[in-house]
Amino acid sequence: MMPRREFLRGAALAIAGGAVRRTSAAPARARVLIAGGGFAGACCALQLRQLNPAVRVTLIDPADGYFTCPMSNEVIVGMRTLSSIGVARAGLTAAGVRCVRDGVAGIDAEKRTVRLSGGAVLTYDRLVVAPGIRLLYGQPEGYDSAAALHMPHAWEAGAQTRLLAQALDRVADGATVAISVPAGLMRCPPGPYERASLIAHYLKTHRARCKILIFDSNNHFPRQDLFTQAWADLYPGMIEWIAPGDGGALTRVDAAAGTLYSSAGAHRVSLASIIPPQAPGQLAVEAGLSSGHGWCPIEAATFASRLLRYVHVIGDACIAGAMPKSASAAASQARQCAAAICASLADREAPRPQLDSVCYSMVSPGSALAIHGRFALQDGEIVAVAPAEDGAAQTPTPGRAQEAARWYEQIRLACFAA
């Protein structure tokens, strides 16, 4: 019988787009630098090594490890430990990726160099920028990095995840818990509603008289009908979703007083998780990779920047058409980007994109729903292709909770070899 880890590694490669087709046609001394070691950057590094081991791949990130946002909501409610969602760089190193623990201080696209925060200068043939997101503090008014210590966003996994878990543990029975959702593009669009679901389960189990308010700046959210039905079935009367027209868009917070303000007035809560609006990581802005509306325009077939030559942008920071900003989408983009880079270095045309994504959302510890996406290139843009499943196939089930756990193990292997 095949050992479990070998099975998962095989499944991870399947998730990573099927059998890897190697090529040795790229220049022997080709150098690819990758700035950012999250799902997108790490997956791209591994894919480059698998597609062409002759390419020298260097991943630059100031952290020697990474906490994944997928499954972090489970940490908040005690279903997982924080350490269980941590990944190190050892798997990348073992695959032949050079990992440099430093930040990027500047990019010179003309000279094809990257200046590190420590002063070193690295040259490249191709550069991949995967900076993730940055949180736009100050929206709503009063929500800054200091307020985030009292009203944790937990939209970057790690210390904030721990803070929100600790704050939830202190909530008294009968208290009100609030989650705010920003308008505009954001990381993991169904994530706030999974968070509300799992917090509701935690409170129903430990403090049954509590209430959860979702202050939403959007008029609708992904799989709203399925979430709403699950809440009615599992947590009747506990979760209230507030649309913008009913005061769902927060205008100000007072973290010290535990008060939220909207057009509907003041709301005193015991715990608030305020998710601020988002934009590409600061490196994308400083390097001139972002456009006027904030995100980074790319060529859909290759993820090459439309603003800087020989630079690619992948993951949450890029404008990827209909694709969501999620770990699975980032990994799919990374695979296409790696294939396009290898083709470019060998003076070949990039393969036609085969992009996909899947988002699993737990509605209780034993049940999850899945949102699948397939995407194609049409007139130079990434558009959604109708999924094979109908709406009923997406209904929360215990089987999908098991799928979610397997998917998480597989994507960790595919992106971090961990």
RODREN-975015 format. One record per residue (C-alpha): residue in three letters; x, z, y. Coordinates in steps of 0.02 Angstrom, whole numbers. Layout:
N
(rec 'Ala', (X, Z, Y))
...
This chain:
418
(rec 'Met', (0, 0, 0))
(rec 'Met', (66, -43, 174))
(rec 'Pro', (121, 112, 272))
(rec 'Arg', (4, 157, 415))
(rec 'Arg', (132, 125, 552))
(rec 'Glu', (172, -47, 484))
(rec 'Phe', (-14, -84, 476))
(rec 'Leu', (-37, -28, 657))
(rec 'Arg', (112, -129, 714))
(rec 'Gly', (38, -283, 632))
(rec 'Ala', (-129, -247, 712))
(rec 'Ala', (-42, -220, 879))
(rec 'Leu', (37, -392, 867))
(rec 'Ala', (-135, -462, 829))
(rec 'Ile', (-201, -377, 986))
(rec 'Ala', (-50, -449, 1077))
(rec 'Gly', (-112, -624, 1045))
(rec 'Gly', (-77, -661, 863))
(rec 'Ala', (85, -721, 787))
(rec 'Val', (230, -726, 910))
(rec 'Arg', (309, -898, 927))
(rec 'Arg', (493, -880, 966))
(rec 'Thr', (595, -1006, 1063))
(rec 'Ser', (783, -1016, 1085))
(rec 'Ala', (780, -1154, 1215))
(rec 'Ala', (798, -1039, 1367))
(rec 'Pro', (970, -1022, 1449))
(rec 'Ala', (1074, -898, 1350))
(rec 'Arg', (1109, -791, 1504))
(rec 'Ala', (934, -795, 1578))
(rec 'Arg', (894, -631, 1665))
(rec 'Val', (718, -564, 1690))
(rec 'Leu', (688, -407, 1792))
(rec 'Ile', (524, -313, 1778))
(rec 'Ala', (475, -189, 1913))
(rec 'Gly', (349, -64, 1845))
(rec 'Gly', (336, 13, 1674))
(rec 'Gly', (150, 34, 1645))
(rec 'Phe', (48, -67, 1521))
(rec 'Ala', (81, -233, 1608))
(rec 'Gly', (267, -214, 1639))
(rec 'Ala', (309, -135, 1471))
(rec 'Cys', (206, -262, 1372))
(rec 'Cys', (288, -407, 1465))
(rec 'Ala', (460, -337, 1425))
(rec 'Leu', (422, -324, 1239))
(rec 'Gln', (343, -496, 1234))
(rec 'Leu', (494, -575, 1317))
(rec 'Arg', (608, -495, 1188))
(rec 'Gln', (497, -554, 1046))
(rec 'Leu', (477, -731, 1112))
(rec 'Asn', (662, -755, 1150))
(rec 'Pro', (788, -619, 1106))
(rec 'Ala', (920, -714, 1204))
(rec 'Val', (836, -672, 1369))
(rec 'Arg', (907, -517, 1450))
(rec 'Val', (762, -406, 1502))
(rec 'Thr', (781, -258, 1620))
(rec 'Leu', (634, -143, 1659))
(rec 'Ile', (647, -41, 1819))
(rec 'Asp', (540, 114, 1843))
(rec 'Pro', (578, 282, 1927))
(rec 'Ala', (495, 378, 1785))
(rec 'Asp', (569, 398, 1611))
(rec 'Gly', (396, 404, 1535))
(rec 'Tyr', (216, 359, 1568))
(rec 'Phe', (47, 443, 1548))
(rec 'Thr', (-91, 322, 1504))
(rec 'Cys', (-254, 316, 1599))
(rec 'Pro', (-344, 263, 1439))
(rec 'Met', (-398, 421, 1349))
(rec 'Ser', (-359, 530, 1500))
(rec 'Asn', (-544, 572, 1520))
(rec 'Glu', (-534, 648, 1346))
(rec 'Val', (-391, 758, 1404))
(rec 'Ile', (-497, 822, 1548))
(rec 'Val', (-630, 890, 1428))
(rec 'Gly', (-510, 957, 1296))
(rec 'Met', (-531, 820, 1166))
(rec 'Arg', (-346, 776, 1179))
(rec 'Thr', (-189, 857, 1247))
(rec 'Leu', (-96, 784, 1395))
(rec 'Ser', (57, 756, 1287))
(rec 'Ser', (-46, 647, 1170))
(rec 'Ile', (-65, 514, 1306))
(rec 'Gly', (118, 515, 1355))
(rec 'Val', (237, 376, 1306))
(rec 'Ala', (426, 368, 1325))
(rec 'Arg', (542, 218, 1345))
(rec 'Ala', (631, 237, 1178))
(rec 'Gly', (530, 100, 1094))
(rec 'Leu', (573, -23, 1232))
(rec 'Thr', (757, 21, 1221))
(rec 'Ala', (755, -2, 1033))
(rec 'Ala', (680, -175, 1059))
(rec 'Gly', (826, -225, 1168))
(rec 'Val', (751, -194, 1339))
(rec 'Arg', (870, -116, 1464))
(rec 'Cys', (776, 24, 1553))
(rec 'Val', (837, 75, 1725))
(rec 'Arg', (766, 236, 1795))
(rec 'Asp', (758, 195, 1980))
(rec 'Gly', (640, 126, 2111))
(rec 'Val', (643, -44, 2195))
(rec 'Ala', (691, -31, 2377))
(rec 'Gly', (683, -216, 2417))
(rec 'Ile', (668, -393, 2350))
(rec 'Asp', (764, -543, 2418))
(rec 'Ala', (670, -691, 2347))
(rec 'Glu', (792, -818, 2422))
(rec 'Lys', (945, -740, 2341))
(rec 'Arg', (844, -685, 2189))
(rec 'Thr', (905, -506, 2200))
(rec 'Val', (824, -336, 2187))
(rec 'Arg', (896, -187, 2281))
(rec 'Leu', (867, -21, 2196))
(rec 'Ser', (833, 143, 2284))
(rec 'Gly', (1000, 207, 2219))
(rec 'Gly', (1091, 63, 2306))
(rec 'Ala', (1128, -53, 2160))
(rec 'Val', (1086, -237, 2175))
(rec 'Leu', (1024, -335, 2024))
(rec 'Thr', (1007, -524, 2011))
(rec 'Tyr', (872, -617, 1917))
(rec 'Asp', (815, -787, 1860))
(rec 'Arg', (635, -725, 1856))
(rec 'Leu', (559, -566, 1925))
(rec 'Val', (398, -486, 1864))
(rec 'Val', (315, -360, 1980))
(rec 'Ala', (190, -242, 1898))
(rec 'Pro', (167, -103, 2029))
(rec 'Gly', (-7, -45, 1979))
(rec 'Ile', (-116, 27, 2115))
(rec 'Arg', (-96, 143, 2261))
(rec 'Leu', (-234, 258, 2319))
(rec 'Leu', (-298, 234, 2496))
(rec 'Tyr', (-303, 413, 2557))
(rec 'Gly', (-408, 446, 2709))
(rec 'Gln', (-560, 364, 2631))
(rec 'Pro', (-675, 457, 2639))
(rec 'Glu', (-620, 550, 2795))
(rec 'Gly', (-531, 711, 2752))
(rec 'Tyr', (-473, 657, 2580))
(rec 'Asp', (-284, 658, 2585))
(rec 'Ser', (-149, 706, 2459))
(rec 'Ala', (-174, 891, 2502))
(rec 'Ala', (-362, 878, 2474))
(rec 'Ala', (-327, 795, 2306))
(rec 'Leu', (-254, 960, 2245))
(rec 'His', (-427, 1039, 2268))
(rec 'Met', (-534, 887, 2228))
(rec 'Pro', (-429, 794, 2097))
(rec 'His', (-453, 607, 2082))
(rec 'Ala', (-362, 601, 1914))
(rec 'Trp', (-354, 412, 1935))
(rec 'Glu', (-168, 417, 1899))
(rec 'Ala', (-139, 507, 1736))
(rec 'Gly', (-24, 658, 1725))
(rec 'Ala', (-24, 803, 1846))
(rec 'Gln', (-193, 755, 1918))
(rec 'Thr', (-268, 748, 1743))
(rec 'Arg', (-209, 926, 1712))
(rec 'Leu', (-278, 985, 1880))
(rec 'Leu', (-451, 916, 1846))
(rec 'Ala', (-453, 990, 1670))
(rec 'Gln', (-406, 1161, 1738))
(rec 'Ala', (-536, 1151, 1877))
(rec 'Leu', (-672, 1101, 1753))
(rec 'Asp', (-628, 1250, 1644))
(rec 'Arg', (-661, 1366, 1793))
(rec 'Val', (-834, 1296, 1835))
(rec 'Ala', (-970, 1428, 1821))
(rec 'Asp', (-1135, 1401, 1732))
(rec 'Gly', (-1264, 1329, 1849))
(rec 'Ala', (-1135, 1247, 1962))
(rec 'Thr', (-1137, 1069, 2027))
(rec 'Val', (-998, 946, 1985))
(rec 'Ala', (-977, 785, 2085))
(rec 'Ile', (-888, 621, 2051))
(rec 'Ser', (-870, 492, 2189))
(rec 'Val', (-843, 307, 2157))
(rec 'Pro', (-767, 194, 2291))
(rec 'Ala', (-825, 21, 2340))
(rec 'Gly', (-720, -132, 2306))
(rec 'Leu', (-598, -177, 2169))
(rec 'Met', (-535, -30, 2070))
(rec 'Arg', (-443, 17, 1911))
(rec 'Cys', (-556, 35, 1758))
(rec 'Pro', (-729, 2, 1833))
(rec 'Pro', (-824, 93, 1692))
(rec 'Gly', (-704, 242, 1696))
(rec 'Pro', (-801, 354, 1818))
(rec 'Tyr', (-957, 341, 1709))
(rec 'Glu', (-863, 383, 1551))
(rec 'Arg', (-794, 533, 1645))
(rec 'Ala', (-969, 587, 1694))
(rec 'Ser', (-1025, 569, 1513))
(rec 'Leu', (-886, 674, 1439))
(rec 'Ile', (-897, 807, 1574))
(rec 'Ala', (-1084, 816, 1539))
(rec 'His', (-1049, 845, 1354))
(rec 'Tyr', (-922, 980, 1397))
(rec 'Leu', (-1043, 1067, 1514))
(rec 'Lys', (-1191, 1050, 1397))
(rec 'Thr', (-1086, 1135, 1263))
(rec 'His', (-1013, 1274, 1371))
(rec 'Arg', (-1119, 1288, 1531))
(rec 'Ala', (-1286, 1207, 1498))
(rec 'Arg', (-1363, 1241, 1670))
(rec 'Cys', (-1237, 1135, 1766))
(rec 'Lys', (-1277, 973, 1858))
(rec 'Ile', (-1171, 816, 1884))
(rec 'Leu', (-1193, 706, 2038))
(rec 'Ile', (-1116, 532, 2042))
(rec 'Phe', (-1095, 476, 2222))
(rec 'Asp', (-1076, 288, 2208))
(rec 'Ser', (-1029, 165, 2345))
(rec 'Asn', (-1086, 21, 2233))
(rec 'Asn', (-1264, -38, 2201))
(rec 'His', (-1232, -58, 2015))
(rec 'Phe', (-1095, -25, 1887))
(rec 'Pro', (-1038, -99, 1720))
(rec 'Arg', (-1162, -75, 1576))
(rec 'Gln', (-1272, 30, 1689))
(rec 'Asp', (-1422, 11, 1574))
(rec 'Leu', (-1325, 73, 1423))
(rec 'Phe', (-1247, 220, 1513))
(rec 'Thr', (-1414, 270, 1590))
(rec 'Gln', (-1501, 266, 1422))
(rec 'Ala', (-1362, 366, 1340))
(rec 'Trp', (-1374, 498, 1478))
(rec 'Ala', (-1561, 510, 1455))
(rec 'Asp', (-1541, 532, 1268))
(rec 'Leu', (-1391, 648, 1265))
(rec 'Tyr', (-1396, 742, 1431))
(rec 'Pro', (-1575, 739, 1495))
(rec 'Gly', (-1587, 795, 1675))
(rec 'Met', (-1401, 835, 1690))
(rec 'Ile', (-1328, 676, 1770))
(rec 'Glu', (-1395, 604, 1933))
(rec 'Trp', (-1328, 436, 1994))
(rec 'Ile', (-1344, 413, 2182))
(rec 'Ala', (-1342, 235, 2249))
(rec 'Pro', (-1271, 190, 2422))
(rec 'Gly', (-1444, 174, 2497))
(rec 'Asp', (-1484, 351, 2443))
(rec 'Gly', (-1326, 428, 2514))
(rec 'Gly', (-1205, 383, 2373))
(rec 'Ala', (-1066, 323, 2489))
(rec 'Leu', (-967, 475, 2547))
(rec 'Thr', (-910, 472, 2727))
(rec 'Arg', (-814, 637, 2736))
(rec 'Val', (-756, 781, 2629))
(rec 'Asp', (-708, 960, 2670))
(rec 'Ala', (-600, 1012, 2523))
(rec 'Ala', (-579, 1191, 2583))
(rec 'Ala', (-767, 1217, 2595))
(rec 'Gly', (-808, 1113, 2441))
(rec 'Thr', (-927, 1005, 2541))
(rec 'Leu', (-961, 819, 2532))
(rec 'Tyr', (-1047, 720, 2670))
(rec 'Ser', (-1147, 560, 2660))
(rec 'Ser', (-1294, 479, 2750))
(rec 'Ala', (-1405, 599, 2652))
(rec 'Gly', (-1320, 751, 2729))
(rec 'Ala', (-1202, 886, 2666))
(rec 'His', (-1182, 927, 2482))
(rec 'Arg', (-1098, 1088, 2428))
(rec 'Val', (-1018, 1073, 2255))
(rec 'Ser', (-910, 1183, 2145))
(rec 'Leu', (-799, 1041, 2086))
(rec 'Ala', (-775, 864, 2149))
(rec 'Ser', (-673, 722, 2077))
(rec 'Ile', (-650, 604, 2224))
(rec 'Ile', (-590, 431, 2174))
(rec 'Pro', (-526, 345, 2332))
(rec 'Pro', (-521, 157, 2363))
(rec 'Gln', (-371, 65, 2291))
(rec 'Ala', (-246, -71, 2334))
(rec 'Pro', (-89, -143, 2252))
(rec 'Gly', (63, -30, 2235))
(rec 'Gln', (168, -14, 2392))
(rec 'Leu', (306, -125, 2323))
(rec 'Ala', (188, -274, 2322))
(rec 'Val', (150, -248, 2506))
(rec 'Glu', (330, -221, 2560))
(rec 'Ala', (391, -372, 2462))
(rec 'Gly', (262, -487, 2542))
(rec 'Leu', (167, -518, 2380))
(rec 'Ser', (-4, -463, 2442))
(rec 'Ser', (-122, -567, 2546))
(rec 'Gly', (-231, -522, 2693))
(rec 'His', (-364, -438, 2586))
(rec 'Gly', (-233, -329, 2502))
(rec 'Trp', (-216, -396, 2324))
(rec 'Cys', (-85, -518, 2260))
(rec 'Pro', (-130, -702, 2238))
(rec 'Ile', (-58, -785, 2083))
(rec 'Glu', (-60, -951, 1991))
(rec 'Ala', (-186, -920, 1854))
(rec 'Ala', (-92, -1012, 1716))
(rec 'Thr', (73, -922, 1739))
(rec 'Phe', (40, -768, 1850))
(rec 'Ala', (175, -836, 1966))
(rec 'Ser', (155, -771, 2143))
(rec 'Arg', (82, -895, 2266))
(rec 'Leu', (187, -816, 2402))
(rec 'Leu', (362, -792, 2327))
(rec 'Arg', (451, -915, 2214))
(rec 'Tyr', (518, -859, 2044))
(rec 'Val', (414, -699, 2057))
(rec 'His', (264, -657, 1947))
(rec 'Val', (134, -521, 1976))
(rec 'Ile', (34, -445, 1832))
(rec 'Gly', (-80, -298, 1801))
(rec 'Asp', (-193, -207, 1922))
(rec 'Ala', (-106, -275, 2078))
(rec 'Cys', (-144, -460, 2051))
(rec 'Ile', (-299, -563, 2087))
(rec 'Ala', (-347, -617, 1912))
(rec 'Gly', (-518, -692, 1943))
(rec 'Ala', (-652, -619, 1830))
(rec 'Met', (-533, -505, 1735))
(rec 'Pro', (-558, -317, 1759))
(rec 'Lys', (-417, -202, 1810))
(rec 'Ser', (-389, -120, 1641))
(rec 'Ala', (-250, -86, 1516))
(rec 'Ser', (-307, -220, 1396))
(rec 'Ala', (-322, -350, 1534))
(rec 'Ala', (-148, -302, 1597))
(rec 'Ala', (-77, -326, 1422))
(rec 'Ser', (-162, -495, 1405))
(rec 'Gln', (-90, -550, 1572))
(rec 'Ala', (82, -487, 1519))
(rec 'Arg', (79, -594, 1362))
(rec 'Gln', (33, -750, 1460))
(rec 'Cys', (163, -713, 1593))
(rec 'Ala', (300, -689, 1463))
(rec 'Ala', (255, -851, 1377))
(rec 'Ala', (252, -942, 1544))
(rec 'Ile', (423, -873, 1593))
(rec 'Cys', (501, -925, 1428))
(rec 'Ala', (426, -1098, 1448))
(rec 'Ser', (488, -1112, 1627))
(rec 'Leu', (665, -1060, 1580))
(rec 'Ala', (663, -1196, 1447))
(rec 'Asp', (590, -1326, 1568))
(rec 'Arg', (428, -1334, 1471))
(rec 'Glu', (248, -1322, 1527))
(rec 'Ala', (166, -1152, 1510))
(rec 'Pro', (41, -1133, 1368))
(rec 'Arg', (-142, -1135, 1413))
(rec 'Pro', (-201, -956, 1446))
(rec 'Gln', (-299, -864, 1313))
(rec 'Leu', (-348, -706, 1405))
(rec 'Asp', (-457, -562, 1349))
(rec 'Ser', (-499, -380, 1380))
(rec 'Val', (-594, -237, 1302))
(rec 'Cys', (-647, -74, 1381))
(rec 'Tyr', (-707, 69, 1272))
(rec 'Ser', (-808, 206, 1356))
(rec 'Met', (-847, 369, 1268))
(rec 'Val', (-1022, 433, 1304))
(rec 'Ser', (-994, 584, 1191))
(rec 'Pro', (-852, 640, 1077))
(rec 'Gly', (-931, 544, 933))
(rec 'Ser', (-1000, 389, 1017))
(rec 'Ala', (-934, 249, 1126))
(rec 'Leu', (-986, 84, 1200))
(rec 'Ala', (-874, -69, 1214))
(rec 'Ile', (-862, -201, 1350))
(rec 'His', (-777, -358, 1285))
(rec 'Gly', (-718, -500, 1394))
(rec 'Arg', (-646, -672, 1361))
(rec 'Phe', (-577, -780, 1500))
(rec 'Ala', (-526, -961, 1525))
(rec 'Leu', (-442, -1067, 1657))
(rec 'Gln', (-563, -1173, 1758))
(rec 'Asp', (-513, -1269, 1914))
(rec 'Gly', (-361, -1159, 1933))
(rec 'Glu', (-459, -997, 1924))
(rec 'Ile', (-486, -868, 1786))
(rec 'Val', (-670, -865, 1740))
(rec 'Ala', (-769, -764, 1614))
(rec 'Val', (-824, -845, 1452))
(rec 'Ala', (-987, -779, 1381))
(rec 'Pro', (-944, -651, 1246))
(rec 'Ala', (-1006, -680, 1069))
(rec 'Glu', (-1095, -511, 1064))
(rec 'Asp', (-1269, -487, 1134))
(rec 'Gly', (-1320, -332, 1230))
(rec 'Ala', (-1377, -238, 1075))
(rec 'Ala', (-1206, -258, 998))
(rec 'Gln', (-1134, -156, 1141))
(rec 'Thr', (-1246, -3, 1114))
(rec 'Pro', (-1147, 160, 1097))
(rec 'Thr', (-1111, 202, 915))
(rec 'Pro', (-996, 317, 815))
(rec 'Gly', (-911, 162, 746))
(rec 'Arg', (-856, 110, 919))
(rec 'Ala', (-782, 281, 950))
(rec 'Gln', (-674, 253, 797))
(rec 'Glu', (-632, 77, 859))
(rec 'Ala', (-578, 153, 1025))
(rec 'Ala', (-457, 272, 940))
(rec 'Arg', (-383, 130, 836))
(rec 'Trp', (-372, 17, 987))
(rec 'Tyr', (-277, 151, 1083))
(rec 'Glu', (-147, 169, 946))
(rec 'Gln', (-128, -19, 934))
(rec 'Ile', (-108, -52, 1121))
(rec 'Arg', (22, 87, 1133))
(rec 'Leu', (122, -4, 999))
(rec 'Ala', (95, -174, 1079))
(rec 'Cys', (148, -117, 1252))
(rec 'Phe', (270, 26, 1225))
(rec 'Ala', (320, 14, 1041))
(rec 'Ala', (267, 197, 1038))
